[in-house]
Amino acid sequence: MEEDSSRMIVRDEQGNEYELEIILTFEDGGKNYALFRDAGDPDSEVYAYTYDEEGNMDQVIDEEEREMCAEVLDAFQNSEETDGKEA
């Protein structure tokens, strides 16, 4: 089976598994962030989580952090749209 580093499988407390597409990971202020969405639905909501070296994840709930993640995502998506286009 080929491994895709832009996807991950998570299991909820009931044991249900979900395949998620990792859109972007980045570091800010000493925290690691991961932005991802449902791999089967490119129009689904984007989720923002922090993570540590052991793989523990916590949902970003602080409004300032959520806004910062949204700004980083917008900048990333805008840079992808302009890649390969002349300025």
C-alpha positions, 0 to 999 in steps of 0.5 A: 500500500502506498503511503500518502503523507498529505493524508492521515487516519484519525480514530474518535472515542467510539473507534470510528476512523476518518481519513483527513487531508492535511492542507498545511502544517506550520509553526508559530509562537512555539506551537505546531499547527495542522490544518486539515479537512475531510479527504472525501470532500474538498469543500468541507470545513477546515479544522485547525489543531495544535500538535506535539512531538508525540502526536497529541492533538488539540483543537484550536478554540482560541478566537485569536489563534483561529483567526491567525490560522485562517490568515495563514491558510488564505496566504497559502492558498493565494500563493498556490493560485499564483504559482506559475503565473507571471506577476 
